[in-house]
């Protein structure tokens, strides 16, 4: 078995109360450089903090490296053969998610739905004496997570709820995709909920912190949105796709937030061939 590689993200090492690189990584980086061997959860791994090498690794999927799931994760979702279908299933799951939450769904359906939910939440927050941004953002998803957890524990049958939704698509694909069983679909959706809680809430919180720490950026952002509203024939109309595309500075804020605080869970790669580096 080749050594697993960590290089897609360093968020695995980010502490809960800091956006700094964890001392575990920082100390070894100072001692050994941006590429070093160490041990995590009792397994030998190679950690890469080199952007060029990380980019190279991402281009070598199924050539020099393959997706790797640690034994503890496979046991958690009761999928003993997860490591055998990991790469193909990851590609399938990514394709299905993008078809439901990607560019086209956002343009034609999701944008207005997101705005309705956000406006409703902001109205509720305005009635509170103070807002714990991270907790309030995650609270609704945590309720959904508990519900899904109960479904998993009881091993209830899966049935489509809305025509054309993500669940219906995955249930319909069972039997056509390798490893796509009823249990695995439920575990995958459970994992998706975990991923949203662990990424969206801290990212929104971090964006708010950066804006409050940079008044000029907050003013620029506010002015951009005020200009968009003033251009509308009806100031109370919802956000249109043209509005969204015109949010130039808003996209800068989003991209910079993601650059400074990447909260996506780390994904391991396992080497399937020797990789010479320098």
Backbone as CSV, one residue per row, in Angstrom:
resi,resn,N_x,N_y,N_z,CA_x,CA_y,CA_z,C_x,C_y,C_z
1,UNK,0.854,-1.192,0.000,0.000,0.000,0.000,0.886,1.238,0.000
2,UNK,0.613,2.144,-0.900,1.387,3.370,-0.961,1.039,4.310,0.177
3,UNK,1.857,5.303,0.369,1.605,6.271,1.434,0.484,7.217,1.036
4,UNK,-0.471,7.466,1.933,-1.487,8.479,1.645,-0.850,9.858,1.542
5,UNK,-1.489,10.729,0.806,-1.017,12.095,0.625,-2.067,13.063,1.124
6,UNK,-1.636,14.072,1.843,-2.531,15.168,2.202,-2.038,16.397,1.471
7,UNK,-2.895,16.959,0.622,-2.433,18.139,-0.084,-3.563,18.991,-0.592
8,UNK,-4.780,18.426,-0.616,-5.897,19.169,-1.200,-6.282,20.351,-0.324
9,UNK,-6.176,20.196,0.989,-6.512,21.275,1.905,-5.824,21.033,3.227
10,UNK,-5.557,22.114,3.952,-4.959,22.007,5.272,-5.996,22.115,6.368
11,UNK,-7.277,22.156,5.988,-8.314,22.386,6.990,-8.369,21.255,8.010
12,UNK,-7.834,20.097,7.678,-7.795,18.984,8.609,-7.074,19.405,9.890
13,UNK,-6.182,20.377,9.759,-5.356,20.773,10.886,-5.762,22.114,11.496
14,UNK,-6.814,22.733,11.017,-7.213,24.035,11.538,-7.909,23.854,12.877
15,UNK,-7.490,24.602,13.881,-8.088,24.473,15.200,-9.448,25.136,15.213
16,UNK,-10.256,24.810,16.210,-11.632,25.278,16.252,-11.729,26.767,16.546
17,UNK,-10.706,27.347,17.174,-10.787,28.757,17.547,-9.740,29.596,16.849
18,UNK,-9.208,29.107,15.753,-8.165,29.846,15.058,-8.158,29.447,13.595
19,UNK,-7.733,30.379,12.735,-7.604,30.053,11.317,-6.141,29.835,10.957
20,UNK,-5.270,29.827,11.961,-3.855,29.583,11.726,-3.610,28.100,11.474
21,UNK,-2.504,27.802,10.791,-2.115,26.408,10.593,-1.811,25.798,11.953
22,UNK,-2.285,24.599,12.152,-2.094,23.924,13.432,-0.605,23.767,13.734
23,UNK,-0.207,23.960,15.012,1.218,23.820,15.382,1.827,22.499,14.939
24,UNK,1.019,21.424,14.925,1.519,20.123,14.480,2.136,20.229,13.098
25,UNK,1.450,20.950,12.205,1.936,21.119,10.833,2.995,22.213,10.764
26,UNK,2.745,23.335,11.443,3.656,24.475,11.378,5.059,24.108,11.850
27,UNK,5.155,23.331,12.938,6.460,22.936,13.466,7.217,22.047,12.491
28,UNK,6.502,21.124,11.877,7.163,20.217,10.927,7.506,20.913,9.622
29,UNK,6.686,21.857,9.234,7.000,22.632,8.043,8.277,23.446,8.254
30,UNK,8.403,24.033,9.455,9.602,24.817,9.763,10.838,23.938,9.782
31,UNK,10.677,22.695,10.246,11.819,21.791,10.379,12.172,21.106,9.067
32,UNK,11.142,20.671,8.311,11.388,19.826,7.143,11.067,20.483,5.804
33,UNK,10.357,21.605,5.807,9.965,22.224,4.557,8.517,21.940,4.218
34,UNK,8.144,22.224,2.991,6.735,22.163,2.600,6.253,20.767,2.231
35,UNK,7.146,19.765,2.234,6.764,18.389,1.921,7.482,17.472,2.898
36,UNK,6.704,16.743,3.706,7.343,15.916,4.728,6.491,14.695,5.047
37,UNK,7.152,13.691,5.640,6.459,12.496,6.103,6.155,12.640,7.589
38,UNK,5.023,12.078,7.996,4.671,12.045,9.412,3.692,10.902,9.616
39,UNK,3.011,10.888,10.751,2.050,9.833,11.053,0.778,10.455,11.592
40,UNK,-0.357,10.023,11.056,-1.660,10.492,11.515,-2.545,9.282,11.780
41,UNK,-3.180,9.263,12.939,-4.076,8.165,13.310,-3.399,6.812,13.134
42,UNK,-2.108,6.778,13.433,-1.371,5.528,13.350,-0.965,5.105,11.961
43,UNK,-1.165,5.982,10.980,-0.810,5.643,9.600,0.254,6.614,9.074
44,UNK,1.250,6.090,8.337,2.243,6.983,7.732,1.622,7.782,6.598
45,UNK,1.890,9.070,6.556,1.354,9.925,5.501,2.426,10.905,5.030
46,UNK,2.217,11.419,3.849,3.015,12.519,3.326,2.135,13.755,3.325
47,UNK,2.623,14.834,3.903,1.885,16.093,3.950,2.545,17.085,3.007
48,UNK,1.761,17.665,2.124,2.277,18.647,1.177,1.643,20.000,1.410
49,UNK,2.482,21.026,1.574,2.035,22.408,1.643,2.572,23.188,0.441
50,UNK,2.982,22.451,-0.566,3.552,23.040,-1.774,2.463,23.165,-2.834
51,UNK,2.048,24.376,-3.217,0.954,24.555,-4.186,1.208,23.869,-5.515
52,UNK,2.437,23.940,-6.014,2.740,23.330,-7.311,2.602,21.811,-7.246
53,UNK,3.110,21.219,-6.176,3.002,19.764,-6.049,1.550,19.343,-5.832
54,UNK,0.797,20.133,-5.050,-0.615,19.830,-4.837,-1.385,19.849,-6.151
55,UNK,-1.089,20.833,-6.978,-1.745,20.917,-8.285,-1.399,19.694,-9.125
56,UNK,-0.141,19.290,-9.070,0.303,18.105,-9.815,-0.456,16.870,-9.352
57,UNK,-0.606,16.718,-8.024,-1.307,15.555,-7.481,-2.751,15.510,-7.970
58,UNK,-3.404,16.667,-7.994,-4.796,16.718,-8.431,-4.954,16.340,-9.907
59,UNK,-3.892,16.518,-10.688,-3.942,16.149,-12.105,-3.655,14.663,-12.331
60,UNK,-3.252,13.969,-11.265,-2.822,12.577,-11.423,-3.823,11.580,-10.859
61,UNK,-5.088,11.998,-10.741,-6.132,11.111,-10.235,-6.239,9.864,-11.102
62,UNK,-6.193,8.703,-10.450,-6.275,7.391,-11.113,-5.064,7.093,-11.995
63,UNK,-4.034,7.903,-11.889,-2.790,7.647,-12.621,-1.673,7.318,-11.637
64,UNK,-1.337,8.290,-10.800,-0.321,8.075,-9.767,-0.928,8.011,-8.373
65,UNK,-2.147,8.534,-8.235,-2.816,8.527,-6.926,-4.279,8.147,-7.112
66,UNK,-4.895,7.725,-6.009,-6.319,7.437,-6.009,-6.906,7.918,-4.690
67,UNK,-8.208,8.175,-4.672,-8.866,8.576,-3.449,-8.714,7.500,-2.382
68,UNK,-8.557,7.938,-1.146,-8.331,6.988,-0.061,-9.172,7.388,1.141
69,UNK,-9.920,6.449,1.673,-10.712,6.681,2.877,-10.118,5.868,4.016
70,UNK,-9.882,6.530,5.144,-9.302,5.842,6.289,-10.275,4.791,6.821
71,UNK,-9.731,3.758,7.437,-10.550,2.664,7.952,-11.622,3.160,8.916
72,UNK,-11.286,4.185,9.705,-12.237,4.691,10.693,-13.471,5.275,10.015
73,UNK,-13.290,5.921,8.857,-14.425,6.477,8.127,-15.287,5.366,7.543
74,UNK,-14.639,4.355,6.994,-15.390,3.231,6.434,-16.228,2.546,7.513
75,UNK,-15.673,2.404,8.712,-16.418,1.783,9.803,-17.557,2.675,10.261
76,UNK,-17.327,3.990,10.241,-18.348,4.930,10.695,-19.614,4.818,9.871
77,UNK,-19.460,4.651,8.570,-20.635,4.557,7.688,-20.961,3.112,7.334
78,UNK,-20.319,2.167,8.048,-20.616,0.750,7.862,-20.447,0.320,6.397
79,UNK,-19.411,0.835,5.773,-19.170,0.504,4.365,-17.761,-0.070,4.259
80,UNK,-17.639,-1.371,4.512,-16.330,-1.995,4.560,-15.598,-1.945,3.234
81,UNK,-16.358,-1.926,2.128,-15.709,-1.913,0.815,-15.639,-0.505,0.237
82,UNK,-15.741,0.507,1.120,-15.750,1.891,0.651,-14.471,2.232,-0.107
83,UNK,-13.348,1.722,0.392,-12.077,2.060,-0.243,-11.977,1.469,-1.654
84,UNK,-12.770,0.446,-1.926,-12.705,-0.178,-3.244,-13.520,0.565,-4.293
85,UNK,-14.480,1.406,-3.838,-15.318,2.122,-4.800,-15.159,3.634,-4.656
86,UNK,-14.221,4.053,-3.787,-14.119,5.463,-3.443,-13.989,6.399,-4.619
87,UNK,-13.018,6.126,-5.524,-12.771,7.040,-6.620,-13.956,7.195,-7.549
88,UNK,-14.533,6.076,-7.986,-15.663,6.119,-8.907,-16.878,6.766,-8.246
89,UNK,-17.113,6.412,-6.987,-18.277,6.982,-6.326,-18.101,8.475,-6.115
90,UNK,-16.900,8.922,-5.776,-16.649,10.355,-5.587,-16.975,11.121,-6.868
91,UNK,-16.581,10.573,-8.005,-16.863,11.227,-9.282,-18.373,11.262,-9.545
92,UNK,-19.033,10.139,-9.265,-20.482,10.083,-9.454,-21.181,11.092,-8.548
93,UNK,-20.800,11.135,-7.269,-21.443,12.017,-6.303,-21.231,13.482,-6.687
94,UNK,-20.041,13.804,-7.135,-19.753,15.169,-7.563,-20.626,15.552,-8.760
95,UNK,-20.746,14.643,-9.700,-21.549,14.916,-10.892,-23.017,15.129,-10.538
96,UNK,-23.546,14.288,-9.657,-24.947,14.401,-9.261,-25.203,15.694,-8.495
97,UNK,-24.289,16.058,-7.586,-24.470,17.270,-6.791,-24.437,18.511,-7.679
98,UNK,-23.494,18.548,-8.623,-23.415,19.702,-9.520,-24.658,19.820,-10.392
99,UNK,-25.259,18.696,-10.740,-26.463,18.747,-11.573,-27.656,19.306,-10.806
100,UNK,-27.593,19.260,-9.474,-28.700,19.770,-8.653,-28.380,21.099,-7.975
101,UNK,-27.092,21.393,-7.780,-26.717,22.607,-7.055,-25.663,23.431,-7.776
102,UNK,-25.410,23.125,-9.031,-24.384,23.828,-9.783,-24.887,25.105,-10.442
103,UNK,-24.196,25.511,-11.506,-24.440,26.791,-12.170,-25.861,26.923,-12.696
104,UNK,-26.316,25.952,-13.457,-27.640,26.047,-14.074,-28.780,26.020,-13.055
105,UNK,-28.760,25.098,-12.075,-29.815,25.142,-11.048,-29.807,26.450,-10.263
106,UNK,-28.610,26.987,-10.004,-28.526,28.253,-9.291,-29.184,29.366,-10.092
107,UNK,-28.932,29.378,-11.387,-29.458,30.424,-12.260,-30.974,30.355,-12.388
108,UNK,-31.512,29.170,-12.546,-32.928,29.038,-12.894,-33.861,28.798,-11.705
109,UNK,-33.317,28.333,-10.567,-34.214,27.978,-9.477,-33.712,28.361,-8.100
110,UNK,-32.457,28.053,-7.805,-31.991,28.125,-6.424,-31.769,29.538,-5.911
111,UNK,-31.409,30.470,-6.801,-31.093,31.825,-6.360,-32.258,32.458,-5.601
112,UNK,-33.454,32.359,-6.160,-34.620,32.941,-5.498,-34.968,32.193,-4.215
113,UNK,-34.767,30.874,-4.206,-35.040,30.099,-3.000,-34.072,30.471,-1.881
114,UNK,-32.798,30.623,-2.224,-31.813,31.024,-1.234,-32.165,32.382,-0.643
115,UNK,-32.582,33.311,-1.509,-32.906,34.653,-1.031,-34.080,34.618,-0.050
116,UNK,-35.084,33.823,-0.340,-36.233,33.718,0.558,-35.814,33.191,1.934
117,UNK,-34.998,32.158,1.936,-34.539,31.579,3.209,-33.697,32.583,3.987
118,UNK,-32.782,33.260,3.288,-31.895,34.221,3.951,-32.695,35.384,4.528
119,UNK,-33.626,35.913,3.756,-34.442,37.027,4.261,-35.232,36.621,5.499
120,UNK,-35.754,35.417,5.484,-36.529,34.923,6.632,-35.637,34.814,7.872
121,UNK,-34.430,34.281,7.686,-33.520,34.131,8.815,-33.072,35.488,9.353
122,UNK,-32.783,36.430,8.452,-32.353,37.753,8.888,-33.453,38.463,9.673
123,UNK,-34.694,38.275,9.277,-35.809,38.860,10.025,-35.889,38.276,11.428
124,UNK,-35.668,36.966,11.538,-35.667,36.339,12.860,-34.503,36.850,13.703
125,UNK,-33.334,36.989,13.079,-32.159,37.460,13.825,-32.347,38.891,14.329
126,UNK,-33.063,39.703,13.557,-33.243,41.105,13.934,-34.031,41.259,15.235
127,UNK,-34.714,40.203,15.648,-35.506,40.248,16.882,-34.700,39.807,18.097
128,UNK,-33.488,39.330,17.864,-32.654,38.831,18.958,-31.754,39.932,19.499
129,UNK,-31.458,39.913,20.817,-30.556,40.917,21.388,-29.138,40.798,20.852
130,UNK,-28.712,39.586,20.544,-27.412,39.347,19.929,-27.459,38.038,19.160
131,UNK,-26.547,37.888,18.211,-26.560,36.720,17.326,-25.205,36.033,17.354
132,UNK,-25.224,34.758,17.709,-24.041,33.912,17.552,-24.071,33.412,16.117
133,UNK,-23.320,34.063,15.248,-23.458,33.849,13.810,-23.213,32.400,13.417
134,UNK,-22.158,31.789,13.923,-21.838,30.414,13.550,-22.924,29.457,14.025
135,UNK,-23.375,29.635,15.261,-24.394,28.729,15.805,-25.729,28.906,15.085
136,UNK,-26.126,30.160,14.847,-27.416,30.409,14.210,-27.426,29.908,12.766
137,UNK,-26.299,30.036,12.079,-26.228,29.572,10.700,-26.330,28.055,10.624
138,UNK,-25.751,27.375,11.608,-25.715,25.910,11.581,-26.943,25.266,12.204
139,UNK,-27.726,26.018,12.978,-28.789,25.409,13.779,-29.817,24.662,12.936
140,UNK,-30.268,25.273,11.806,-31.270,24.615,10.968,-30.714,23.317,10.371
141,UNK,-29.438,23.348,9.958,-28.830,22.145,9.372,-28.634,21.067,10.416
142,UNK,-28.355,21.481,11.672,-28.168,20.503,12.728,-29.464,19.743,12.995
143,UNK,-30.595,20.427,12.882,-31.882,19.753,13.045,-32.084,18.715,11.939
144,UNK,-31.730,19.101,10.718,-31.848,18.152,9.608,-30.898,16.983,9.804
145,UNK,-29.712,17.260,10.368,-28.732,16.208,10.613,-29.251,15.203,11.632
146,UNK,-29.908,15.698,12.692,-30.469,14.805,13.699,-31.564,13.932,13.093
147,UNK,-32.380,14.530,12.227,-33.440,13.773,11.580,-32.849,12.672,10.708
148,UNK,-31.828,13.041,9.913,-31.197,12.055,9.042,-30.515,10.968,9.859
149,UNK,-29.890,11.368,10.982,-29.240,10.404,11.856,-30.243,9.387,12.376
150,UNK,-31.438,9.859,12.731,-32.485,8.951,13.191,-32.901,7.984,12.110
151,UNK,-32.976,8.478,10.876,-33.326,7.608,9.758,-32.282,6.509,9.588
152,UNK,-31.019,6.882,9.735,-29.952,5.893,9.581,-30.001,4.853,10.690
153,UNK,-30.211,5.327,11.920,-30.222,4.412,13.050,-31.356,3.405,12.927
154,UNK,-32.500,3.836,12.434,-33.651,2.949,12.308,-33.626,2.147,11.013
155,UNK,-32.664,2.482,10.103,-32.551,1.804,8.817,-33.879,1.832,8.051
156,UNK,-34.513,3.006,8.033,-35.789,3.142,7.342,-35.565,3.084,5.840
157,UNK,-36.570,2.663,5.114,-36.499,2.615,3.659,-36.455,4.024,3.101
158,UNK,-35.740,4.178,1.982,-35.633,5.469,1.318,-36.678,5.568,0.216
159,UNK,-37.403,6.672,0.197,-38.372,6.911,-0.866,-38.185,8.335,-1.378
160,UNK,-38.290,8.561,-2.691,-38.189,9.913,-3.231,-39.269,10.811,-2.633
161,UNK,-38.902,12.074,-2.363,-39.860,13.012,-1.777,-40.373,14.004,-2.810
162,UNK,-39.503,14.525,-3.657,-39.897,15.479,-4.697,-39.355,15.001,-6.024
163,UNK,-40.178,15.137,-7.050,-39.766,14.677,-8.375,-38.539,15.440,-8.837
164,UNK,-37.516,14.706,-9.226,-36.314,15.319,-9.765,-35.319,15.763,-8.714
165,UNK,-35.545,15.470,-7.415,-34.603,15.927,-6.408,-33.411,14.980,-6.320
166,UNK,-32.442,15.351,-5.480,-31.199,14.591,-5.377,-31.463,13.160,-4.915
167,UNK,-32.332,13.007,-3.933,-32.623,11.684,-3.406,-33.240,10.784,-4.474
168,UNK,-34.188,11.319,-5.232,-34.822,10.527,-6.283,-33.790,10.081,-7.314
169,UNK,-32.881,10.971,-7.670,-31.860,10.638,-8.652,-30.982,9.494,-8.163
170,UNK,-30.518,9.572,-6.909,-29.611,8.555,-6.391,-30.329,7.221,-6.203
171,UNK,-31.570,7.270,-5.725,-32.335,6.028,-5.581,-32.567,5.393,-6.944
172,UNK,-32.844,6.221,-7.953,-33.056,5.705,-9.299,-31.810,5.093,-9.899
173,UNK,-30.642,5.544,-9.448,-29.384,5.032,-9.984,-28.908,3.769,-9.277
174,UNK,-29.566,3.403,-8.183,-29.171,2.179,-7.475,-29.312,0.979,-8.408
175,UNK,-28.301,0.173,-8.448,-28.300,-0.978,-9.350,-27.575,-0.697,-10.645
176,UNK,-27.472,0.605,-10.996,-26.753,0.980,-12.219,-25.335,1.463,-11.934
177,UNK,-25.089,1.900,-10.702,-23.772,2.378,-10.304,-23.182,1.409,-9.287
178,UNK,-21.920,1.049,-9.476,-21.262,0.098,-8.582,-21.236,0.622,-7.150
179,UNK,-21.688,-0.181,-6.220,-21.631,0.185,-4.811,-22.721,1.113,-4.346
180,UNK,-23.635,1.505,-5.230,-24.671,2.462,-4.868,-25.871,1.699,-4.293
181,UNK,-25.747,1.348,-3.017,-26.809,0.616,-2.333,-27.678,1.588,-1.540
182,UNK,-28.801,1.082,-1.029,-29.683,1.909,-0.210,-28.943,2.455,1.005
183,UNK,-28.150,1.583,1.656,-27.421,2.028,2.828,-26.386,3.093,2.473
184,UNK,-25.721,2.897,1.317,-24.682,3.856,0.958,-25.280,5.202,0.573
185,UNK,-26.442,5.206,-0.064,-27.109,6.463,-0.407,-27.451,7.240,0.861
186,UNK,-27.982,6.541,1.875,-28.330,7.215,3.123,-27.089,7.767,3.804
187,UNK,-25.991,7.001,3.767,-24.753,7.465,4.382,-24.167,8.658,3.616
188,UNK,-24.294,8.630,2.301,-23.773,9.730,1.486,-24.525,11.028,1.779
189,UNK,-25.852,10.940,1.896,-26.644,12.127,2.210,-26.348,12.624,3.616
190,UNK,-26.122,11.698,4.533,-25.728,12.053,5.892,-24.401,12.818,5.861
191,UNK,-23.455,12.312,5.065,-22.162,12.983,4.937,-22.284,14.358,4.313
192,UNK,-23.217,14.502,3.358,-23.426,15.792,2.717,-23.922,16.829,3.724
193,UNK,-24.811,16.409,4.619,-25.296,17.318,5.654,-24.170,17.722,6.597
194,UNK,-23.333,16.753,6.967,-22.189,17.072,7.825,-21.288,18.097,7.142
195,UNK,-21.055,17.877,5.843,-20.162,18.776,5.100,-20.703,20.198,5.067
196,UNK,-22.023,20.363,4.921,-22.581,21.712,4.863,-22.479,22.404,6.213
197,UNK,-22.709,21.652,7.298,-22.602,22.253,8.626,-21.166,22.675,8.906
198,UNK,-20.221,21.819,8.514,-18.822,22.069,8.833,-18.161,23.076,7.898
199,UNK,-18.837,23.507,6.848,-18.219,24.453,5.916,-18.953,25.779,5.837
200,UNK,-20.281,25.748,5.656,-21.026,26.977,5.423,-21.015,27.888,6.639
201,UNK,-21.325,27.336,7.821,-21.419,28.162,9.022,-20.104,28.873,9.356
202,UNK,-18.972,28.174,9.436,-17.725,28.887,9.744,-17.280,29.835,8.638
203,UNK,-17.601,29.511,7.384,-17.209,30.396,6.286,-17.968,31.714,6.349
204,UNK,-19.274,31.656,6.601,-20.062,32.884,6.743,-19.571,33.695,7.933
205,UNK,-19.276,33.017,9.028,-18.778,33.701,10.221,-17.454,34.391,9.940
206,UNK,-16.571,33.695,9.224,-15.264,34.262,8.914,-15.401,35.460,7.975
207,UNK,-16.310,35.377,7.008,-16.534,36.504,6.098,-16.994,37.733,6.875
208,UNK,-17.914,37.538,7.827,-18.397,38.656,8.640,-17.265,39.252,9.463
209,UNK,-16.416,38.391,10.016,-15.291,38.886,10.815,-14.339,39.728,9.978
210,UNK,-14.000,39.236,8.798,-13.084,39.982,7.933,-13.676,41.333,7.531
211,UNK,-14.953,41.362,7.237,-15.595,42.616,6.837,-15.644,43.610,7.994
212,UNK,-15.925,43.118,9.193,-15.965,44.006,10.361,-14.567,44.518,10.706
213,UNK,-13.556,43.712,10.409,-12.171,44.143,10.658,-11.655,45.073,9.572
214,UNK,-12.389,45.172,8.451,-11.967,46.026,7.331,-13.138,46.911,6.906
215,UNK,-13.340,48.036,7.614,-14.488,48.909,7.338,-14.573,49.383,5.897
216,UNK,-13.431,49.636,5.259,-13.463,50.113,3.873,-14.030,49.044,2.948
217,UNK,-13.676,47.776,3.191,-14.215,46.682,2.377,-15.717,46.536,2.614
218,UNK,-16.145,46.676,3.876,-17.566,46.585,4.197,-18.340,47.711,3.514
219,UNK,-17.773,48.915,3.498,-18.431,50.042,2.838,-18.543,49.814,1.332
220,UNK,-17.459,49.312,0.738,-17.459,49.028,-0.698,-18.511,47.977,-1.034
221,UNK,-18.606,46.946,-0.206,-19.591,45.881,-0.411,-21.017,46.425,-0.294
222,UNK,-21.244,47.253,0.726,-22.571,47.840,0.935,-22.973,48.726,-0.235
223,UNK,-22.039,49.541,-0.708,-22.321,50.443,-1.829,-22.645,49.656,-3.092
224,UNK,-21.957,48.527,-3.307,-22.233,47.715,-4.491,-23.665,47.209,-4.474
225,UNK,-24.132,46.740,-3.340,-25.492,46.206,-3.250,-26.540,47.317,-3.293
226,UNK,-26.212,48.471,-2.746,-27.148,49.597,-2.830,-27.320,50.047,-4.271
227,UNK,-26.231,50.027,-5.058,-26.315,50.397,-6.478,-27.200,49.414,-7.235
228,UNK,-27.071,48.131,-6.916,-27.883,47.117,-7.584,-29.362,47.337,-7.310
229,UNK,-29.705,47.634,-6.061,-31.104,47.858,-5.691,-31.653,49.108,-6.379
230,UNK,-30.845,50.168,-6.463,-31.302,51.417,-7.077,-31.574,51.261,-8.568
231,UNK,-30.880,50.328,-9.217,-31.066,50.127,-10.651,-32.354,49.373,-10.982
232,UNK,-32.937,48.729,-10.010,-34.137,47.939,-10.258,-35.349,48.832,-10.497
233,UNK,-36.219,48.374,-11.353,-37.477,49.078,-11.558,-38.355,48.940,-10.319
234,UNK,-38.286,47.778,-9.701,-39.010,47.537,-8.459,-37.992,47.204,-7.385
235,UNK,-37.811,48.090,-6.416,-36.788,47.908,-5.390,-37.032,46.674,-4.537
236,UNK,-38.292,46.200,-4.509,-38.628,45.051,-3.675,-38.545,43.724,-4.438
237,UNK,-38.195,43.801,-5.702,-38.078,42.557,-6.476,-36.865,41.767,-6.003
238,UNK,-36.876,40.469,-6.260,-35.801,39.616,-5.785,-34.529,39.754,-6.595
239,UNK,-33.489,39.085,-6.132,-32.197,39.110,-6.819,-32.315,38.347,-8.136
240,UNK,-31.949,39.001,-9.220,-31.981,38.351,-10.533,-30.605,37.787,-10.869
241,UNK,-30.559,37.001,-11.941,-29.273,36.453,-12.364,-28.324,37.569,-12.805
242,UNK,-28.864,38.605,-13.432,-28.029,39.747,-13.835,-27.476,40.462,-12.596
243,UNK,-28.317,40.579,-11.565,-27.823,41.167,-10.317,-26.642,40.369,-9.773
244,UNK,-26.832,39.070,-9.756,-25.800,38.181,-9.217,-24.489,38.324,-9.996
245,UNK,-24.573,38.358,-11.317,-23.370,38.464,-12.139,-22.678,39.816,-11.971
246,UNK,-23.436,40.845,-11.576,-22.850,42.179,-11.442,-22.180,42.409,-10.098
247,UNK,-22.239,41.435,-9.211,-21.663,41.584,-7.867,-20.157,41.317,-7.894
248,UNK,-19.424,42.180,-8.578,-17.981,41.971,-8.761,-17.230,41.957,-7.436
249,UNK,-17.439,42.978,-6.631,-16.705,43.051,-5.367,-17.173,41.960,-4.404
250,UNK,-18.450,41.613,-4.470,-18.966,40.535,-3.624,-18.233,39.233,-3.903
251,UNK,-17.991,38.948,-5.174,-17.263,37.726,-5.529,-15.816,37.798,-5.042
252,UNK,-15.226,39.004,-5.062,-13.878,39.150,-4.509,-13.870,38.785,-3.027
253,UNK,-14.881,39.260,-2.298,-14.975,38.974,-0.864,-15.122,37.471,-0.628
254,UNK,-15.978,36.836,-1.419,-16.193,35.399,-1.274,-14.906,34.623,-1.548
255,UNK,-14.246,34.949,-2.649,-13.027,34.225,-3.017,-11.916,34.432,-1.995
256,UNK,-11.798,35.646,-1.461,-10.757,35.910,-0.469,-11.055,35.189,0.841
257,UNK,-12.336,35.115,1.200,-12.710,34.372,2.402,-12.362,32.903,2.260
258,UNK,-12.666,32.335,1.096,-12.355,30.928,0.854,-10.847,30.688,0.814
259,UNK,-10.098,31.676,0.316,-8.643,31.523,0.264,-8.047,31.518,1.661
260,UNK,-8.546,32.398,2.522,-7.972,32.527,3.859,-8.471,31.466,4.824
261,UNK,-9.655,30.939,4.598,-10.199,29.954,5.517,-10.890,28.830,4.799
262,UNK,-10.128,27.865,4.294,-10.700,26.740,3.570,-11.142,25.685,4.576
263,UNK,-12.460,25.555,4.774,-12.974,24.648,5.785,-13.408,23.298,5.236
264,UNK,-13.151,23.048,3.966,-13.548,21.759,3.403,-12.774,20.637,4.077
265,UNK,-13.434,19.529,4.401,-12.718,18.417,5.026,-11.663,17.866,4.091
266,UNK,-10.542,17.466,4.661,-9.445,16.966,3.855,-9.772,15.638,3.216
267,UNK,-9.299,15.417,2.005,-9.484,14.156,1.303,-8.106,13.558,1.035
268,UNK,-7.925,12.351,1.471,-6.634,11.695,1.295,-6.511,11.123,-0.108
269,UNK,-5.260,11.092,-0.580,-4.923,10.346,-1.781,-3.931,9.262,-1.394
270,UNK,-4.049,8.105,-2.025,-3.087,7.035,-1.801,-2.261,6.869,-3.060
271,UNK,-0.953,6.800,-2.889,-0.091,6.635,-4.053,-0.214,5.221,-4.594
272,UNK,-0.307,5.099,-5.914,-0.362,3.792,-6.561,0.863,3.577,-7.444
273,UNK,1.772,4.559,-7.411,3.059,4.446,-8.106,4.015,5.438,-7.447
274,UNK,5.301,5.156,-7.577,6.297,6.082,-7.002,6.184,7.445,-7.675
275,UNK,6.335,8.508,-6.889,6.266,9.881,-7.419,7.564,10.596,-7.039
276,UNK,8.512,10.724,-7.959,9.716,11.486,-7.675,9.407,12.983,-7.531
277,UNK,9.960,13.613,-6.505,9.739,15.037,-6.286,11.108,15.692,-6.069
278,UNK,11.472,16.589,-6.978,12.766,17.292,-6.866,13.910,16.322,-6.613
